[in-house]
């Protein structure tokens, strides 16, 4: 073969739409869909279908069509983030997804909780019990969405619990806690409910044992 007449063609770079989607990419699209439903641009059924597609998507190209007919992030029609929303402080890394569609999903017992958890309930229920969980980081963010369903989160009494969200013909309630220990884990619950309920509160009598020991030393 005459190499001078048939030079090797350079390999074209991968198209951006073919790049594998990250958890941060999926969360960004999910936030756009949440705001669109809150503004009345999507029905609850349309939102549920698109959110399900978001967490099934493997590439950027699969995510883009889900928001192509919606305003761009940061547009004038988008409300500013409410005070106390900790979305921009969310830890990086893979997120655990708990989904309940006409069913139930439960996470409890002795387990290592990650930095981010996405909980989605549609005509179903999600229960997250952190009272015996092992915290591998100080900040844990839970993004909770309940549509004609419920998301219930229970935490130990000696950690910090914060959150920000909205209830549309539903209930969004976070019982704020501030631990006396500045090194205690912080759990932040963000999200919304539509004809449903999102509730986060301490479970009475449940404490992180080693945190109790540190508090005793701190108080003398």
CORFEN-V91866 format. One record per residue. N is the residue number from 1. RES is the residue in one small letter. NEAR is the number of other C-alpha atoms within 12 Angstrom. Layout:
N:RES:NEAR
N:RES:NEAR
//
This chain:
1:x:7
2:x:7
3:x:8
4:x:7
5:x:8
6:x:8
7:x:9
8:x:10
9:x:8
10:x:6
11:x:7
12:x:7
13:x:9
14:x:12
15:x:12
16:x:15
17:x:17
18:x:16
19:x:18
20:x:20
21:x:25
22:x:22
23:x:30
24:x:25
25:x:27
26:x:34
27:x:36
28:x:29
29:x:35
30:x:37
31:x:35
32:x:35
33:x:43
34:x:42
35:x:33
36:x:31
37:x:31
38:x:28
39:x:19
40:x:18
41:x:21
42:x:24
43:x:19
44:x:31
45:x:19
46:x:21
47:x:34
48:x:31
49:x:21
50:x:31
51:x:39
52:x:29
53:x:23
54:x:37
55:x:33
56:x:22
57:x:28
58:x:20
59:x:24
60:x:28
61:x:22
62:x:25
63:x:35
64:x:29
65:x:18
66:x:32
67:x:32
68:x:17
69:x:13
70:x:26
71:x:22
72:x:19
73:x:22
74:x:15
75:x:13
76:x:9
77:x:17
78:x:23
79:x:17
80:x:13
81:x:19
82:x:16
83:x:14
84:x:19
85:x:22
86:x:27
87:x:30
88:x:18
89:x:19
90:x:31
91:x:26
92:x:22
93:x:18
94:x:20
95:x:26
96:x:26
97:x:32
98:x:32
99:x:36
100:x:30
101:x:27
102:x:18
103:x:19
104:x:23
105:x:27
106:x:25
107:x:29
108:x:21
109:x:17
110:x:15
111:x:16
112:x:21
113:x:33
114:x:28
115:x:32
116:x:37
117:x:37
118:x:42
119:x:46
120:x:50
121:x:41
122:x:36
123:x:28
124:x:28
125:x:33
126:x:39
127:x:35
128:x:43
129:x:30
130:x:39
131:x:32
132:x:25
133:x:26
134:x:26
135:x:29
136:x:17
137:x:22
138:x:25
139:x:29
140:x:40
141:x:39
142:x:49
143:x:44
144:x:51
145:x:54
146:x:47
147:x:44
148:x:31
149:x:38
150:x:42
151:x:49
152:x:42
153:x:40
154:x:35
155:x:43
156:x:36
157:x:33
158:x:35
159:x:39
160:x:33
161:x:38
162:x:35
163:x:36
164:x:32
165:x:37
166:x:32
167:x:27
168:x:25
169:x:18
170:x:23
171:x:27
172:x:34
173:x:29
174:x:34
175:x:27
176:x:24
177:x:25
178:x:22
179:x:24
180:x:20
181:x:25
182:x:16
183:x:21
184:x:31
185:x:37
186:x:37
187:x:48
188:x:41
189:x:45
190:x:45
191:x:48
192:x:41
193:x:38
194:x:36
195:x:24
196:x:33
197:x:37
198:x:45
199:x:44
200:x:40
201:x:34
202:x:31
203:x:25
204:x:12
205:x:14
206:x:21
207:x:27
208:x:29
209:x:20
210:x:19
211:x:25
212:x:22
213:x:16
214:x:18
215:x:21
216:x:13
217:x:11
218:x:13
219:x:10
220:x:7
//
